[in-house]
Amino acid sequence: MALTNTLRIFKNVKKLNYSFNSCIISRHLSLVPGEPPGPSVRTSIPGPNSKKMMADLDKIQYANAIWYFTDYKKSIGNYIVDADGNRLLDVFSQISSLPLGYNHPDLHRVVQDPDNQIAFINRPALGIFPSQGWPEKLTNSLLSIAPKGHTQVNTMACGSCSNENAFKATFMWYRNKQRGGAPITEEENSSCLINREPGSTPLTIMSFKDTWLSNHNAFEIDIQIRFSRPGLANCQFPTVQDHLKSSTREPKRGSQMFGEVEEEFLERSTKPGIICGRCWSASPFKPQGGDNHASPDLFQAVEEYPTKKVSALIIDEVQTGGGATGKYWCHEHFHLPEPADFVTFSKKMLTGGFYSLPEFRPQQGLKIFNTWMGDPSKILLLEKVVQVVKRDNLLNLAQESGRKLMDGLKDLSKRYPQHIKNNVRGIGTFCAFDLSSSQKRDETFVRLQQNGVQSGPCGDQTLRLRPSLIFQPHHADIFLSILEKVLNDIKSV
Ligand SMILES: Cc1ncc(COP(=O)(O)O)c(C=O)c1O
């Protein structure tokens, strides 16, 4: 189905001036030179070129999760361009993993710098042969934005192995405490090789339900998850949406909500699988879980509970970290009385890894280890990202653009209650909203795409927004205007 050019929508976008950082940004002044004024859609999505490539790929691998093929050369700033020349405002940004949008000139300069090219060509086994200057690179990038109290950092390749290695470090910390610091015995050494106690333990990590770490059938059915999700115990997770639903509109105190978690913790700790770590995202959700955002007082309450002392707190900031909430670390919004024990990251940070407090540093070598343990070329890019975020004040921008998004979404939820539920939620640009049914969510997602917006579905009826850090208020206007058109189109069907 050929689609009409959606540029006409932009005639309806009010011409506005935005006051930001004491300078005026018109809707055409983008932080990335050459960014177009709006989307343009010429074919159905996926278009014929994408469909042909999907068929080619499908001969080699199962490819049905692909939405379309992308022309990364033409994609720029907040706009992704597909293989059929359709240009979409990207508020999903590669599953939330683009810090500075597409083809940011400062990142191009990093790659073009001859001094940096060595790092792109020679990927080291970082645990054994780091390049000279590696400690300074980590200090200038990851440690310069570390959460308070976190002086230790380990790099990893992706979010999953960042969490897995934080689990490993937690288990080691716990067992070391149990042994009272005594050396590992011969029996422990030999029994772990045949997966028997005492070397292998029945230790467990507890996570909330509906976080990325909770068991999720699409990823796990038929698969024996032995290590990556070590016997996760799931607790029902109190959400901001629950607050919004409650008749009183009064948020429950975090300690009251956390009581349920503690009961579960205590009950399970008396069983053979002892819980040694608790893990949750700062804004806990799992993509299929529907972007469930916890309330700040829940996190504050976590710190007050006595069982905190016998377990480690791992905050998974793989998706929430990197600045979209207006702070590098979402949990910084929650003013925890003490730092979390571990904070894991990936996505917008360009490298995976985890921070930890000094107490959790493993006492033996080759424990937190794999071949690559990250990639120094990504650290070069991250170093630049950190500079650009500071120079262009992008954390403030995330707050400013986020306010615009949230105000607009709340307004639409009031004016289109038949479509959008009254549970719009978000911090900075890290926002989500629910449609009134799964079918309507799917339809909204497709219609947004056809009108030039790439959003991200999650849960049964949620759309999540994960723009990159160069998303400005005028992009929010474009998004909201297209969303409103889509809501009207749905209404008229
Ligand atoms: C909160 C969270 N943790 C961990 C992961 C896993 O990261 P990766 O896909 O890089 O392995 C994700 C992925 O979306 C996530 O959202």
The ligand as a Gaussian input file, in Angstrom:
#p B3LYP/6-31G(d) Opt

LIG

0 1
 C       17.087000      -3.574000      31.935000
 C       17.843000      -4.460000      30.979000
 N       18.816000      -5.264000      31.451000
 C       19.520000      -6.049000      30.633000
 C       19.266000      -6.100000      29.274000
 C       20.067000      -6.996000      28.373000
 O       20.929000      -6.257000      27.579000
 P       21.511000      -6.880000      26.232000
 O       20.366000      -7.029000      25.283000
 O       22.542000      -5.888000      25.783000
 O       22.126000      -8.179000      26.558000
 C       18.258000      -5.311000      28.730000
 C       17.942000      -5.349000      27.302000
 O       17.036000      -4.742000      26.793000
 C       17.528000      -4.464000      29.611000
 O       16.556000      -3.670000      29.150000

